[in-house]
Amino acid sequence: MRVYNETTYDKEMVLRYNRYYLIDFFKKNYSIIAVAGLAGAIYSFVINEWITALMLIGFVLLYAGLTVLIQKASQNRALKKSPIVNNPIVRTYLFEDEEISISGRFVDPAKQEAGTTPKQRTIRYEEIERITSYKDFLMIYDMNRHSYLVDLTHFENPGDFEVLKQHLISKIGKRYR
């Protein structure tokens, strides 16, 4: 098997990742707090503690608002600090039977700083901690704590992702989510 993908790491990718992160946070963390807060508010309404119920609902809404504000602030900070905003990188992924070969190049070689090139790596499937599939991209985490984003819209052939998905499930099993 050989599946080829070219993913451009640029400002748009940073924004898409931060959007994913915020949605994931709301699904996993905020939902628990919201359910607990709303359950407490309902209980307070039942026992006629209107002020307590309204305060709990207010806290749930305030927490949601603060979460969004903090995420936007960290996104803006990341955009200011990230070198890929001004010097986008095209990362090439070649998924093979036993490993993933990763290489990269600058979109505009004229902007490349002297002596710097994107690192090239080969990751064996046994070295992968987990792979998370989201609607726009695949997030690969290896055991060396590196993470890679693969844009699902940039495969060489339209049906390649389905082939790759089945291969990844067979290679890493439950570590594919």
WOGIKA-V821827 format. One record per residue. RES is the residue in one small letter. SS is DSSP state (H for helix, E for strand, - for the rest). NEAR is the number of other ideal C-beta (glycine too) atoms within 12 Angstrom. D_FIRST is the distance of its C-alpha to the first C-alpha in whole Angstrom. Layout:
((RES,SS,NEAR,D_FIRST) (RES,SS,NEAR,D_FIRST))
This chain:
((m,-,20,0) (r,-,20,4) (v,E,31,7) (y,E,25,10) (n,E,33,13) (e,E,25,17) (t,E,36,19) (t,E,29,23) (y,E,36,25) (d,-,26,29) (k,H,24,32) (e,H,22,30) (m,H,32,27) (v,H,29,30) (l,H,23,32) (r,H,26,29) (y,H,34,28) (n,H,27,32) (r,H,22,32) (y,H,25,29) (y,H,29,31) (l,H,24,34) (i,H,21,33) (d,H,21,32) (f,H,24,35) (f,H,20,37) (k,H,14,35) (k,H,14,35) (n,H,19,38) (y,H,27,40) (s,H,19,40) (i,H,16,42) (i,H,23,44) (a,H,25,45) (v,H,15,45) (a,H,18,48) (g,H,27,50) (l,H,24,50) (a,H,18,51) (g,H,23,54) (a,H,26,55) (i,H,18,55) (y,H,16,57) (s,H,21,59) (f,H,19,60) (v,H,13,61) (i,-,13,63) (n,-,10,65) (e,-,16,64) (w,H,14,63) (i,H,14,63) (t,H,20,60) (a,H,23,58) (l,H,17,58) (m,H,18,57) (l,H,27,54) (i,H,23,53) (g,H,17,54) (f,H,22,52) (v,H,27,49) (l,H,20,49) (l,H,18,50) (y,H,25,47) (a,H,24,45) (g,H,15,46) (l,H,17,46) (t,H,25,43) (v,H,22,42) (l,H,15,44) (i,H,19,43) (q,H,27,39) (k,H,19,40) (a,H,15,42) (s,H,21,39) (q,H,25,37) (n,H,18,40) (r,H,15,40) (a,H,21,36) (l,H,22,37) (k,H,14,39) (k,H,13,38) (s,-,24,34) (p,H,21,34) (i,H,29,31) (v,H,23,33) (n,H,20,35) (n,-,25,32) (p,-,27,29) (i,E,34,26) (v,E,25,22) (r,E,36,20) (t,E,28,16) (y,E,38,13) (l,E,27,10) (f,E,37,8) (e,-,20,5) (d,-,17,5) (e,-,20,9) (e,E,22,10) (i,E,38,11) (s,E,23,13) (i,E,33,16) (s,E,22,18) (g,E,27,21) (r,E,24,24) (f,E,23,27) (v,-,24,28) (d,-,16,31) (p,H,17,31) (a,H,9,35) (k,H,17,35) (q,-,19,33) (e,-,14,36) (a,-,8,36) (g,-,5,34) (t,-,15,32) (t,-,15,28) (p,-,26,25) (k,-,16,24) (q,-,16,20) (r,E,22,19) (t,E,18,16) (i,E,31,16) (r,E,19,14) (y,H,29,14) (e,H,15,17) (e,H,25,19) (i,E,31,18) (e,E,23,21) (r,E,23,20) (i,E,34,18) (t,E,27,21) (s,E,24,20) (y,-,22,23) (k,-,16,23) (d,-,23,23) (f,E,32,20) (l,E,36,18) (m,E,31,20) (i,E,37,19) (y,E,23,21) (d,E,25,21) (m,-,17,23) (n,-,15,25) (r,-,11,26) (h,-,19,24) (s,E,24,23) (y,E,38,20) (l,E,35,20) (v,E,40,18) (d,E,28,19) (l,-,24,17) (t,-,20,19) (h,-,26,17) (f,E,27,14) (e,-,19,13) (n,-,14,13) (p,-,12,15) (g,-,12,13) (d,H,27,10) (f,H,28,12) (e,H,16,12) (v,H,21,9) (l,H,35,9) (k,H,24,12) (q,H,17,11) (h,H,25,9) (l,H,31,11) (i,H,18,14) (s,H,17,13) (k,H,26,12) (i,H,31,16) (g,H,15,18) (k,H,13,21) (r,H,23,20) (y,E,24,18) (r,-,20,21))
